[in-house]
Amino acid sequence: MIDHPAAFAWYELLTTDLPAAQSFYRNVIGWDAQDASTPQFAYRVFGVRGDSVAGAMELPPEGRKKGAMPRWVGYVAVRDVDGMVDRLKHLGGTVYVPPTDSNIGRISVVADPQTATFALVDGLKYGGTCEAEPSEPGRVGWHELLAADAKGAFEFYHALFGWEKPPAEVATSEAYDLFAAGGRMLGGIFTKFVATPVPFWLYYFDVADLDLAAEQVRAGGGQIAQGPIELGSAVATTAGRLRARYVIHGAVMGQDLRTNAELVRRTTRSCLELADELGCRSLALPAFGTGVGSFALADCARIMVEEVRRFEPASLESVVFAVFGSSAYDAFSSAL
């Protein structure tokens, strides 16, 4: 029986160049660094305003030989790592590093049944972020799991940690499962695109100025995979093995995970304009902002249908509203 909220509390970077990583994240996120090396290996603790947030260490040589790449690992704080590992194995998970006493506490590196890797820790020796304000710059504000099967993934983590769906007053999307621990929203789970090779956890670091942080990423030799984009605008990426030429991403919500009529209208228009500019003949649109953003379905349907009818395309021939559930279907049918 789980009697406390297990939540992400520590984040660790495995890198091939520790000094370079320390400099890069100082410039991008604003972290200071403390040397916490042991006789066995070099280790850095990253912090913000005196609070420890994350750690970094060199990727072990044996890992490199096996083809391991630099990556971030999130640690979920629990009260009994050994007992939790037994529970995880019973639920179909995999143990890569059995319970071991380490420089940060007693840890175990594991994977869920869909192979997404994470870690467990008890007796965390550093500050962690369990009680910190998640939206504060320098901290991890969101955790996202790109799963092979979102429904199955949520069931696993619910059984393992007791993670729950959000309260009834928080609108959700059938395509994006929010999860919470102890009443605090932690992140979301969705089924990954076919082109994404493996399931994985993605961690969002909050920054004070996104555009400045992106500039520092480029200056430090990093790469921008997507964005930054303004609210109400859209960007396109390739669609991998999907039966489509592009995936168009509309920025309809800000950091507060809320939206409004103007953002829904602008985002719809931006998606239409971008699809037309790319020479697309058809476009599928979701019900913008009605899941996590809690925007009313009827208002969303009315606004999106209005924008589609007003749009004068050069190449776009058809628009499909790809919605989930009878309520959304009824709302768009009425608007049409």
C-alpha positions in Angstrom: 0.0 0.0 0.0 1.4 3.4 -1.0 1.1 5.8 1.9 3.0 8.9 0.6 3.2 10.7 -2.8 6.1 9.4 -4.8 7.3 12.2 -7.1 10.4 13.2 -9.1 12.9 14.7 -6.8 16.3 14.6 -8.5 17.6 14.8 -12.1 21.0 13.5 -13.2 22.9 14.2 -16.4 25.2 11.5 -17.7 27.7 13.3 -20.0 30.9 12.7 -21.9 32.3 16.1 -20.9 31.6 17.2 -17.4 33.3 20.6 -17.5 31.6 21.5 -20.8 28.2 20.4 -19.4 28.7 22.5 -16.3 29.4 25.6 -18.4 26.6 24.9 -20.8 23.9 24.6 -18.2 25.2 27.5 -16.2 24.7 29.7 -19.3 21.4 28.3 -20.4 19.5 27.7 -17.1 21.5 29.8 -14.7 22.7 27.0 -12.4 25.6 27.3 -10.1 27.7 24.2 -9.6 29.2 22.5 -6.5 32.0 19.9 -6.7 30.6 16.8 -5.0 33.1 14.4 -6.3 33.9 11.1 -4.6 37.1 9.0 -4.7 35.4 6.9 -7.3 34.2 9.5 -9.8 33.7 13.2 -10.5 30.3 14.6 -9.6 28.7 18.1 -9.8 25.6 19.3 -8.0 23.7 22.0 -9.9 21.6 24.5 -7.9 19.6 27.6 -8.0 19.6 30.2 -5.2 21.2 27.8 -2.7 18.9 24.9 -3.4 20.2 21.7 -5.1 18.3 20.8 -8.2 20.3 18.2 -10.2 23.5 16.4 -10.6 26.0 15.5 -13.3 28.6 12.8 -13.8 30.6 11.3 -16.6 29.0 8.5 -18.5 30.7 5.3 -17.2 33.2 3.7 -19.6 31.2 0.4 -19.6 28.2 2.3 -20.7 30.0 4.0 -23.6 31.3 0.6 -24.8 27.7 -0.6 -25.0 26.7 2.5 -27.0 25.1 4.5 -24.3 24.5 8.2 -25.1 24.5 11.3 -22.9 21.1 11.7 -21.3 19.1 13.0 -18.4 17.7 10.5 -15.8 14.9 11.5 -13.4 14.8 10.0 -9.9 11.5 9.4 -8.2 11.8 9.7 -4.4 10.3 6.7 -2.5 10.6 5.5 1.1 11.8 2.0 0.4 13.8 1.5 -2.8 14.2 -2.3 -2.3 10.5 -2.8 -1.7 9.6 -0.6 -4.7 11.9 -2.5 -7.0 10.2 -5.8 -6.0 6.9 -4.1 -6.8 8.1 -2.8 -10.1 9.3 -6.3 -11.1 5.9 -7.8 -10.2 4.3 -5.2 -12.5 6.5 -6.1 -15.4 9.2 -3.5 -15.1 13.0 -4.1 -15.6 15.8 -3.5 -13.2 19.1 -2.2 -14.8 20.9 -1.2 -11.6 19.7 -3.1 -8.5 19.3 -1.2 -5.2 22.7 0.3 -4.4 24.0 2.8 -1.9 25.4 5.8 -3.8 26.6 9.4 -3.3 23.0 10.8 -3.5 21.2 8.1 -1.5 20.0 4.5 -2.1 19.2 4.2 -5.8 18.0 1.8 -8.5 17.9 2.4 -12.2 14.8 0.8 -13.8 12.5 0.8 -16.8 8.7 0.5 -17.1 7.2 -2.4 -19.1 7.4 -0.2 -22.3 11.2 0.3 -21.7 11.1 4.0 -20.7 14.0 4.4 -18.2 13.9 6.3 -14.9 15.4 5.8 -11.4 14.3 5.4 -7.8 15.9 7.0 -4.7 15.4 7.0 -1.0 17.3 8.9 1.6 18.1 11.6 -1.0 21.1 13.6 0.3 20.5 16.7 -1.7 17.6 19.1 -1.7 15.5 17.7 -4.6 12.4 19.5 -5.8 9.5 17.7 -4.1 8.3 20.8 -2.2 9.7 23.5 -4.4 7.5 25.7 -6.6 7.7 23.9 -9.9 7.4 27.0 -12.1 10.4 28.7 -10.5 13.2 29.3 -13.0 16.0 26.8 -12.7 13.7 23.9 -11.7 11.9 21.2 -13.6 8.4 22.4 -14.2 6.9 19.5 -16.2 7.5 15.7 -16.8 6.4 14.1 -20.0 6.3 10.5 -20.9 6.3 9.5 -24.6 4.9 6.0 -24.2 4.2 3.2 -26.6 0.8 3.0 -25.1 -0.3 5.9 -22.9 -3.2 4.0 -21.2 -1.0 1.1 -20.3 1.7 3.4 -19.1 -0.6 5.3 -16.8 -1.9 2.1 -15.3 1.6 1.0 -14.5 2.6 4.2 -12.8 -0.7 4.3 -10.9 -0.1 0.8 -9.6 3.6 1.5 -8.8 3.5 5.0 -7.3 -0.2 5.8 -6.8 -0.1 8.5 -9.3 -3.6 9.8 -10.1 -5.6 11.6 -12.7 -6.2 15.3 -12.0 -9.2 16.5 -10.1 -12.5 16.5 -11.9 -12.5 20.3 -12.3 -9.3 20.0 -14.5 -10.3 19.3 -18.1 -8.3 16.5 -19.7 -7.7 15.2 -23.2 -8.1 11.6 -24.3 -4.9 12.0 -26.2 -2.9 13.4 -23.3 -3.1 11.9 -19.8 -2.2 14.3 -17.0 -1.0 12.8 -13.7 -0.6 14.1 -10.2 0.9 13.0 -6.9 -0.4 14.1 -3.6 -2.7 16.6 -5.3 0.2 18.3 -7.2 0.2 18.1 -11.0 3.5 16.5 -12.2 3.1 16.1 -16.0 1.5 14.2 -18.8 1.6 10.9 -20.7 0.8 10.4 -24.4 1.3 7.8 -27.0 4.5 8.7 -29.0 4.6 9.1 -32.7 5.5 6.0 -34.7 8.7 7.8 -35.9 9.9 8.2 -32.3 12.2 5.1 -31.9 11.7 4.3 -28.2 9.6 5.4 -25.2 11.3 7.9 -22.9 10.8 10.5 -20.2 11.3 14.2 -21.1 12.0 16.9 -18.5 11.1 20.6 -19.0 13.4 23.0 -17.2 11.8 26.4 -16.5 13.8 29.5 -17.5 13.1 33.2 -17.0 13.5 34.1 -20.7 12.9 31.3 -23.3 14.3 33.3 -26.2 17.5 34.1 -24.3 17.9 30.5 -23.2 17.5 29.4 -26.8 20.3 31.8 -27.8 22.5 30.4 -25.1 21.8 26.9 -26.3 23.0 27.8 -29.8 26.0 29.7 -28.5 27.0 26.7 -26.4 26.9 24.3 -29.3 23.5 22.8 -28.5 20.6 22.2 -30.9 17.0 23.5 -31.0 14.7 20.6 -31.8 11.6 22.8 -31.8 10.6 26.4 -31.1 10.6 28.7 -29.4 7.3 29.8 -30.9 4.9 32.5 -29.9 1.5 31.7 -28.5 -1.0 31.5 -31.3 1.5 30.5 -33.9 2.4 27.2 -35.5 5.5 25.2 -36.6 5.8 22.1 -38.8 8.0 19.0 -38.4 8.4 16.0 -40.6 5.9 13.2 -39.9 8.3 10.3 -39.9 6.4 7.1 -40.8 3.0 8.6 -40.3 0.7 8.7 -43.3 1.2 12.5 -43.6 3.8 14.9 -45.0 4.0 17.0 -41.9 2.9 17.3 -38.3 1.9 20.9 -37.5 2.2 22.0 -33.9 0.0 24.9 -32.7 1.0 26.9 -29.6 -2.4 27.4 -28.0 -1.4 27.3 -24.3 1.2 29.1 -22.2 3.1 28.0 -19.1 -0.1 28.2 -17.0 -1.7 25.5 -19.3 -4.6 27.8 -20.0 -5.9 29.3 -23.2 -8.6 31.7 -24.4 -10.8 32.5 -27.4 -8.2 34.7 -29.1 -5.4 32.1 -28.8 -7.7 29.4 -30.2 -8.6 31.7 -33.1 -5.0 32.7 -33.8 -3.7 29.1 -33.5 -6.3 27.8 -35.9 -5.5 30.5 -38.4 -1.7 29.9 -38.1 -2.2 26.2 -38.7 -4.3 26.8 -41.8 -1.8 29.4 -43.2 1.2 27.1 -42.6 -0.5 24.0 -44.1 -1.4 26.1 -47.2 2.1 27.6 -47.4 3.6 24.0 -47.3 1.3 23.0 -50.2 -0.8 20.6 -48.2 -4.1 19.5 -49.7 -5.7 18.4 -46.4 -5.3 19.2 -42.8 -6.6 17.5 -39.6 -7.2 19.8 -36.5 -7.9 18.8 -32.9 -10.2 20.7 -30.6 -7.6 23.3 -29.5 -7.4 24.0 -25.8 -10.3 21.8 -24.7 -8.2 19.2 -22.9 -5.5 20.5 -20.6 -6.4 24.1 -21.4 -10.0 23.7 -20.1 -11.5 25.8 -22.9 -15.2 25.2 -23.5 -16.0 22.8 -26.3 -18.9 24.7 -27.8 -16.8 27.9 -27.9 -13.8 26.1 -29.4 -16.0 24.5 -32.1 -17.6 27.8 -33.0 -14.3 29.7 -33.3 -12.5 27.0 -35.2 -15.3 26.5 -37.7 -15.5 30.3 -38.2 -11.8 30.5 -39.0 -11.8 27.6 -41.4 -14.8 29.1 -43.3 -13.1 32.5 -43.5 -9.8 31.1 -44.8 -9.1 31.5 -48.5 -6.6 28.8 -49.4 -4.3 28.4 -52.4 -3.7 24.7 -52.1 -5.6 23.4 -49.1 -8.7 21.5 -50.2 -10.1 20.0 -47.0 -10.0 20.3 -43.3 -11.0 17.5 -40.9 -11.8 18.1 -37.2 -10.2 15.1 -35.5 -11.9 15.1 -32.1 -12.3 12.6 -29.3 -15.6 11.7 -27.6 -19.3 12.2 -28.2 -19.3 15.7 -26.5 -16.7 17.0 -28.9 -18.3 15.4 -31.9 -21.7 17.0 -31.0 -20.1 20.4 -30.4 -18.4 20.5 -33.8 -21.4 19.0 -35.6 -23.6 21.8 -34.2 -21.0 24.4 -35.2 -20.9 23.0 -38.8 
